[in-house]
């Protein structure tokens, strides 16, 4: 289905082989219906299907949703490899800020429908607000600090 709209049918087989290189399990399951695959396998298939269409920009919405931590790490590793090795631009929407910022070059933090922070991902990972409110880091002083008393700097 990913190659349906392509006009250059010659490179489709090579692109499918590339997808199998990134997701070897899909080669073994290629005769199964997508609805019978596990959630992680369906996510791999969706990414592969998007790649085969040869987009200039691949949009991924919550690729970690419902996946085990191990499978989530594998999916994000492959997303980073697709960007690095294939030169594919990827727009990633993800609630797992830690993994999203680790695989991206730039991040945008949205809250209640508005953008509250943006910048290079490595800078966002170092932001105290991001650490506390999205990555779960707690600061404690001599008396301890109540998290609910701290206000975000972007408010």
C-alpha positions in Angstrom: 0.0 0.0 0.0 2.9 2.4 0.7 4.0 2.3 -2.9 0.5 2.7 -4.4 0.9 6.3 -5.3 4.5 6.0 -6.6 5.1 6.6 -10.3 8.5 4.9 -10.3 7.6 1.3 -9.8 11.2 0.2 -10.4 12.6 1.1 -7.0 9.7 -0.3 -4.9 11.2 -3.8 -4.5 14.5 -2.2 -3.3 12.7 0.0 -0.8 10.7 -3.0 0.5 14.1 -4.8 1.0 15.3 -1.7 2.9 12.3 -1.9 5.1 13.0 -5.5 5.8 16.6 -4.5 6.7 15.2 -2.1 9.3 12.4 -4.5 10.5 13.6 -8.1 9.8 10.5 -9.5 11.6 8.3 -8.1 8.9 10.0 -10.3 6.3 8.8 -13.4 8.3 5.3 -12.0 8.7 4.8 -10.6 5.2 2.0 -13.0 4.3 0.0 -12.3 7.4 -2.8 -9.7 7.5 -1.9 -6.5 9.3 -4.8 -6.9 11.7 -3.3 -10.1 13.1 0.1 -8.5 13.9 1.0 -7.4 17.4 0.9 -3.7 18.2 4.6 -3.3 17.8 4.6 -5.2 14.5 1.8 -3.0 13.3 3.8 0.1 14.2 6.8 -1.3 12.3 4.5 -2.0 9.3 3.1 1.6 9.4 6.6 3.1 9.5 7.7 0.8 6.7 4.6 1.6 4.6 5.3 5.3 5.1 8.9 4.9 4.1 8.1 3.0 0.9 6.0 5.9 -0.3 9.2 7.9 -0.5 8.0 11.0 1.4 10.0 14.1 1.9 8.5 14.4 5.3 7.3 11.4 7.4 4.7 12.3 10.1 4.7 9.9 13.1 2.0 10.3 15.8 2.7 8.6 19.1 4.8 5.7 17.7 5.4 4.4 21.3 1.8 4.2 22.2 1.0 0.8 23.8 4.5 -0.6 23.3 6.7 -2.3 25.8 9.8 -0.2 26.9 12.1 -2.6 25.0 10.1 -2.4 21.8 9.7 1.4 22.2 13.5 1.7 22.4 13.9 -0.4 19.2 11.3 1.6 17.3 13.0 4.9 18.3 16.4 3.6 17.4 15.0 2.8 13.9 13.4 6.2 13.6 16.8 7.8 14.4 18.5 5.5 11.8 15.9 6.3 9.1 16.6 10.0 9.7 20.4 9.6 9.8 20.9 6.9 7.1 18.1 7.7 4.6 18.1 11.5 5.2 14.4 11.3 5.9 12.9 14.3 7.7 10.6 13.1 10.5 8.0 15.1 12.4 7.4 13.2 15.6 4.5 13.8 18.0 5.2 12.0 21.2 4.3 12.2 24.9 7.4 10.3 26.0 9.6 13.4 26.1 12.7 11.5 27.2 13.0 9.3 24.1 11.6 11.9 21.7 14.2 14.5 22.7 17.0 11.9 22.6 16.3 11.0 18.9 15.5 14.4 17.6 17.5 17.5 16.7 14.8 20.0 17.7 11.9 19.9 20.1 8.7 21.8 20.7 6.8 21.5 24.0 3.1 22.1 23.8 0.8 22.5 26.7 -3.0 23.1 26.5 -2.8 23.7 22.8 0.0 26.2 22.7 3.7 26.0 22.3 5.5 26.9 25.6 9.1 26.0 24.7 11.2 25.2 21.7 14.8 24.8 20.9 17.6 22.2 20.1 16.7 18.9 21.8 19.9 18.7 23.8 19.1 22.2 25.3 15.6 21.1 26.2 16.9 18.0 27.9 19.0 20.2 30.1 16.1 22.6 31.0 15.1 22.4 34.6 11.4 22.7 33.7 11.6 19.8 31.2 13.5 17.7 33.7 11.0 18.3 36.5 7.7 18.4 34.7 8.3 16.0 31.8 11.2 13.7 32.8 10.2 13.2 36.5 13.4 14.7 38.1 12.7 16.1 41.6 14.9 18.7 43.2 15.2 18.4 46.9 16.8 20.9 49.3 17.6 20.6 53.0 14.0 20.7 54.0 12.7 18.9 50.9 10.8 20.7 48.2 7.2 20.2 47.4 6.8 19.7 43.6 3.3 21.1 43.6 4.6 24.5 44.9 7.0 25.0 42.0 5.8 27.0 39.0 6.9 26.5 35.4 9.0 29.3 34.1 7.0 29.6 30.9 3.8 30.6 32.8 
